[in-house]
Amino acid sequence: MSKQMVNVGYKEVFIISFILALVTHSLFFDIYRGAVFNIVPHDHYEYYAFYFLGDDLGKLPPQTHAYRVIAVLLALPFYYILPLFTFSGVEPSAVDENYLRMLISFSFVTYVSVLVTCITTYLIARKRFGVSILLATVIVLWTYLMLRHLREGLYGVDAMGVMVVTLIIYHMNNKWLYALLVIMGVFVNEKVAMIFFMLMAGRWLFYRPRQIDIYLIAPVIALLLYAAVNIITPHFFTFSSGTGAHRDIANFLPQFIETFMVNLTMKGIILNVIPVIILFGLYYLANMATKYIDTGIYFRSADIVVLLGILFISHLINVDYNVGRIAMYVFPLYLPLACIALYQLFPSAHGLLEGQKKNV
C-alpha cells in the first residue's frame, strides 16, 4: 500500500480545530481550577514568569527547571491579554490578583498546546500518511486521550514540550526548520533534544549509509547548549536549589533500583507500568504499519530506541512515579501509524471510515 499526498485546505483545518476547541474547552478551566487550589502537586513556573517581569512575586526556580525559558516566555503575553476570573471558594483578599492572572496565562498556554498537538497530529496523519478525514479525526481523539497521561505535567510545561515534539515530527521533511525547532525546543524542555538525539543516533547506528547530517547535528548542538548553560549560569544566578543528588553519577545505580522497585507497587503499576505498556503497544502497531504504508523519514523500526532510552534515563535519575508521564513525550512518534495499523487489522472499520481505501 503506497502513501499518497493529500492536499489539506485551511477550511478543513479550521473546522477540525473549531470542533476540537468546542468539545474540549472545559480542559482549560479544569487546569486553571487545579492550579488555583493546588489540587495536584506541580512545578510552579508562575513565580519564574514574575521574575522576568521584575515583580515582587518573582523568584528563580530550581536549576533543573530554570532553562525552560521559552515555555515561560510563551505565557507572558496572555498575562496581559486574558481577563481575570476566579472560582467559588477563592477569597479575593487572600490571593494576589496578579498571581491569578499568571495562573490563567499558563493554563491557557497549556490548553492551546494540547490543541496544537492534536491538530498537528491530524496534519501528520493527513498530509504525511494520506489518511482519510475520519481516520485522522480518530487519531486526534486518541492524541487527546494520550495527553491526559501527562497528569501533573498539564500544570507545568509538559504539554508545551509534547507540542514541540509533534511540530518537529511534522516538519522533518524540512531539515532546516527541523533543526531550528530542535535547538529552540531544548529551552522549552530538555527532553525534546534528548528524544531527537536518540531518534537520529539510533537510525545512524542501525541503518546505512551512516551519514552525519543536520538531523543528528541539530540535537547534538541543542544538548551542548543545554550543558553549557547548566555549567555557566550557576556562577551568575542563585537558584532555589541545585541540580539535585539525582544527577550525581554515584547515585545512578541505587536510584535505578529504587525506581524499578517503585514500579512493582500498585501506584507504580498504574502510573508507570501501564502507560509504558501502552507506548510499547503503539510502537508495535506503528512498526506493523510499515507493511501498509511508506513511512519515509517519519518512522523507522529502530525508533524503539527512543522509548527505551527515555525509560533508562528516567530510572537513572529516579523520577519516582513520573516514569509514565515522562515517557509520554514519545507517543507522537508512534500514534498516527499505530492507528493506521489498527485500521488495517479490522476490515469491518473500512465501511465506517469510508474513503480510506482511496487514501491509505
Secondary structure, DSSP 4 states (H G I P E B T S, - for coil): ---------HHHHHHHHHHHHHHHTHHHHHHHHHHHTT-S----HHHHHHHHHT-TT-----HHHHT-HHHHHHHHHHHHHSPP---TT--GGGS-HHHHHHHHHHHHHHHHHHHHHHHHHHHIIIIIT---HHHHHHHHHHHHHHHGGGGGGGGTTHHHHHHHHHHHHHTTTSHHHHHHHHHHHTTT-THHHHHHHHHHHHHHHHSSS----HHHHHHHHHHHHHHHHHHHGGGT---SS-S-GGG-GGGHHHHHHHHHHHTTSHHHIIIIIHHHHHHHHHHHHHHHHTTTS--GGG--GGGHHHHHHHHHHHHHTT-GGGHHHHHGGGHHHHHHHHHHHHHHH-TTHHHHTTTHHHH-
